[in-house]
Amino acid sequence: MLRKVRPHSREPPASSCCTPGVSNKRWGLLARFRGSSSFLLGSLSASDPGPPQLSTRHPRARFCVGRAWACSGDLWGGQSSGPAMSSQHMEFRKQQTLDNILTWQPPEVIQLYDSGGLSGYDYEGCPVWFDLVGKLDPKGLLLSASPQELIRKRIRVCEMLVQQCELQSQKLGRNIETMVLVFDLEGLSLKHLWKPAVEVYQQFFAILEANYPERLKNLIGIRAPKLFPVAFNLVKLFMSQETRKKIVILGGDWKQELQKFVSPDQLPVEFGGTMTDPDGNPKCLTKINYGGEVPKSYYLRNQVRTQYEHTATVGRDSFVQVKTEILFPGCVLRWQFASEGADIGFGVFLKTKKAEQKQAGEMTEVLPTQRYNAHLVPQDGSLSCDKPGIYVLHFDNTHSLRHSRKVSYTVEVLLPDKASEEKIQGSKDCSAPCTGFPEALITAPGPAGLGDTTATELSQLC
């Protein structure tokens, strides 16, 4: 039973002068914290400079721990207060009916093709969840289910892992309050940078930060490809600094390194452990869903509604070129477009010198020009830019001698996170894991990377 205690005096205890980093101001804030959160406090000595012993099983306690004692500077780290955030979380639980979410069954397509599964428990008894990002078919899932259903399924996983923590606490006789997430990044490619899919992941990480603070013990990435720094840069803005410090990217010796976090008997053979299915399957398909390509028979729509940032009229027997300068390799050029009335030609070219508009034949062809029925199905694509230079998106209407075309389009440059890029490059030369991703050297504004930036500004940023 939680015991109420009387708020302590705002005066710092005599011993505080010997406690590094505990100022009079902070002790005053601590007193306020004790008063407003006294329903969470157990026995607490006024002279104890350390974190109060909180019963974190209370729905609000996690926010007091996450915001009061994992911060620097002000008690709440300059962010929303713990009590305010806990109230928002209680409202979130009500809106999402989280008390009953474990009885909710996602649509069949999500159950079959959204990857992930509970592998087992780490050395301390914390649940270990595998998420096979590279095996996902993001476009197939979003054409077969709503973003809200996909996010709700992820929330359901979080609640299931919280329940596992409680069961482990009862079983082991000690508090188990955190979880380990293992992200298998093998197969991560340009299709995973499709804007609607990235936005779903961004929303999920925002929900994770807002409603499950301090639940994450480690986020471990394995088999990270060269494209990972770009993908990470798109979601890191939705992670707190504390969360980024818990990210570990394992190098080439990842199977051995992973065993430092999780016992081999809790890992499938596929991931360097000794665990198999009853039939001997090394992937443990009874525990982990490996995703896969979604059959078109599940599709509910043939496109995802898109808002475009720019429009242009392509005259008859003419073309329009959209230029973006890439100053260093490793960036990803991403586009979406639709035409009105009829098809439009589209291709991507590279010119290495800043010059006036050139004919397509005078530039290096990167993506051959071909005609797309963009008036029927909006088009999208992306390109990993291995060379610096001016990349030209070429909208071609030279096949029409009588009619012009109106084109709506969005062009974005996705920047790599330099810190993670350097660490991944270093991991190729050694087996040491890359831990703790600091604030990125390059940040991109807007909720979807550079979604709110014009093409001209993009060229200046990258």
Phi, psi and omega in degrees: 000138179281136184250129176289144176232156180282134178304139181280165177297151177284347180287133179292146177293160183301329183284350185294335180293341179261005182258109183301135171081002180255099184272167176301321180299318182291324177295326176295318177296323179297321179297319177299318179299316180297322181291312184285341184240026185296337180291350181257347191272139170268207178294126184222122178278138180295337182268003182275110182281352184275179180298141177293152179279103183259144171275097187282005174282341174293138184305333184264346189294326183302325182288327177292319178293311186294326186261337183269325190243359175248031184238171172231149182085235182294160183302323181259014174067021180078003182258187176300145184292157178303309179302319179295316180293324179293324177295319177297322179294319179298323176292320177299317179298322180291314181297321183270002183046053186291338179295339181242010189292334181289343176269351179284136178252120177297162175305153184305320183297325178288319179299325185272328192237358172269118190285163173132163177175158178277114182279315184170223185221151180279187185297334181264358178099005180282140180295144181242118182249130176262134176235114185266081186299316185293343181271354183285150171250085189298318181293318179300319179294318183283342173273350183246346180211166181274155174303324181296323179291321179294318179293319180297324178297320179293322176297320178301320177298316179301315180294323177296320179291324175297318177298321178298322177300317180294319179295320178294324178299316179294320183291318186267346179077020176212160183290123171246114191232356183234166183228158178247128176250128177248118179258113174274113187261005178298131182094356177300124186217185183299331181296335179281351177265008175304128191305311179301326179290318178299321181296326177295315179294323178297317178297320181296314180295326176296319178295319180300315180293320186282332190239350179227051182295141177065013175278335184278125175271307175211145168246110187254124177257134177234152177054045181287126179275179182298334183281349185304317181303327178290314180298318180296323181296336181280336184248345186295335179294343181260011177246140175287165177299323179296321179293319181297328180292342182268000181277132179233123176252115183277146183274206185297334180265038192296329181296318178289321180294323182297330180290347174286339180260324187226136179297143181305328181284358175251008181239137173297152176305325179305331183247028173090006180260201181240001186278137176226168172288165177305330179271005178092002181296122184288347181272349181055059182293341177285344180251324188237129175272127184266006177070220181125175182289133181279124176299143182294345178296342178272348186298133175259346182206163180255003178200160174254131183302133186230140172255129184258152185267335186223155172228152178210149175255123179261113184296163178295141182052042183216187179207162176232136180242133177248119188253139176222126181269128176252118186271340180211153180290160178106346177283160175240130177264124184235140182218157172217141178204158175214149178244165179245133172090318184200179183287169180216145175277148181211138175203168179234134182229164180231130171236138187266351179239140176288112182214179178289174181305136181240156171293152182303325182291347182263004180239167177282125181282124178256314175232114185303142178288130173212163184274135180240140175279059184288350175281342178259315181229116177304144184254152175210159179186175179207162185214128174278120186270101181277344181235144173286161179145187179261115178267133186243119172271119191252108175265118192245125176235024182290346179282348180251118181267355186239332189234140173275171180230138172262127183239132172252135186208159172227133178235132181225149171248122179262120185269144175283149172283113188296323182297312181290328179298316180293322181291320178294319178299320179291329181290343177288337182262352179208168183264001182293137179288154176264120185238149171065093179272116181282186175302133186293152177288331179235127177241153182240127183286165174091158184287349181228054179080258181242031187296338183258015185248139181286165181299323180294316179294326178300316183295333179281332183283324188263000000 
